[in-house]
Amino acid sequence: MSTTERMIELDLAVSRPTLATRLAVTWEATKSVLRALRNRRAANRLAELDDALLRDIGLSRADVESILRTSGIADDPSRLLTRTARRRAVRSLLSTKSE
C-alpha cells in the first residue's frame, strides 16, 4: 500500500489598502510632522526667554539648547522639554519637603 502526499497551495488574496486608507495614513503622518515643526518653533522661542522666566517654568537655557541640538528637525522636542521640567519640579518639591 502506498500513500501519496499531496500539498495544495492556496493563493490567498492579499488585501491592499484602499485609496482612502492610504490617504488617511499619509494625512496623519503629515499632521504629525507639522505638529513637530510647530512645537520646534515654540521651543526655539523658549530659548529667547530670559533665565528667570525659564526657571519659572522649570527649565534652564542649557536644557532647551541641549534638547534642540539633540533632536532632529522633524522630532518633537516638546515631550523632552516637558519631561525635563516635570523632573525638575518633582526634585524641587521633594527637596522642600525634606527641609
C-alpha positions in Angstrom: 0.0 0.0 0.0 1.4 3.3 -1.0 0.5 6.7 0.3 0.7 9.7 -1.9 1.1 13.0 -0.2 -0.2 16.0 -2.0 0.1 19.5 -0.9 -2.3 22.1 -2.0 -1.1 25.6 -2.2 -3.7 28.2 -1.8 -3.2 31.6 -3.1 -4.9 33.7 -0.6 -6.0 37.1 -1.8 -3.9 39.8 -0.1 -5.9 42.8 0.6 -4.4 46.0 -0.5 -5.2 49.2 1.4 -7.8 51.3 -0.3 -7.1 54.8 -1.6 -9.0 56.2 1.4 -6.8 54.3 3.8 -3.6 55.3 2.2 -4.7 59.0 2.1 -5.7 58.8 5.8 -2.3 57.3 6.8 -0.5 60.0 4.7 -2.6 62.7 6.2 -1.8 61.5 9.8 1.9 61.4 9.0 1.8 64.9 7.6 -0.1 66.2 10.6 2.5 64.6 12.9 5.4 66.3 11.1 3.6 69.7 11.0 2.9 69.4 14.8 6.6 68.6 15.4 7.7 71.6 13.4 5.3 73.9 15.2 6.5 72.6 18.6 10.1 73.0 17.5 9.4 76.7 16.6 7.8 77.1 20.0 10.9 75.5 21.7 13.1 77.9 19.7 11.1 80.8 21.2 11.7 79.4 24.6 15.4 79.8 24.0 14.8 83.6 23.6 13.3 83.9 27.1 15.5 85.2 29.9 16.8 82.8 32.6 14.3 83.9 35.3 11.3 83.0 33.0 12.9 79.7 32.1 13.5 78.9 35.7 9.8 79.7 36.5 8.7 77.0 34.0 11.2 74.6 35.3 13.8 74.7 32.6 17.3 76.2 32.1 18.8 77.6 29.0 21.1 74.6 28.8 18.1 72.2 28.9 16.5 74.0 25.9 19.6 74.2 23.9 20.6 70.6 24.6 17.2 69.3 23.6 17.0 71.3 20.5 20.5 70.3 19.5 20.0 66.6 20.0 16.5 66.2 18.5 16.1 66.0 14.7 14.4 68.6 12.6 11.1 66.7 12.4 11.3 65.4 16.0 9.0 66.9 18.6 11.1 68.5 21.4 8.1 69.4 23.5 7.9 65.9 25.1 11.5 66.1 26.2 11.1 69.7 27.5 8.0 68.7 29.4 9.7 65.7 30.9 12.7 67.7 32.0 10.5 70.4 33.6 8.4 67.9 35.4 11.5 66.1 36.8 12.9 69.4 38.0 9.6 70.3 39.6 9.4 66.9 41.4 13.0 67.3 42.7 12.2 70.8 43.9 9.1 69.6 45.7 11.0 66.7 47.3 13.8 68.9 48.5 11.5 71.4 50.1 9.6 68.6 51.9 12.8 67.2 53.3 13.9 70.6 54.8 
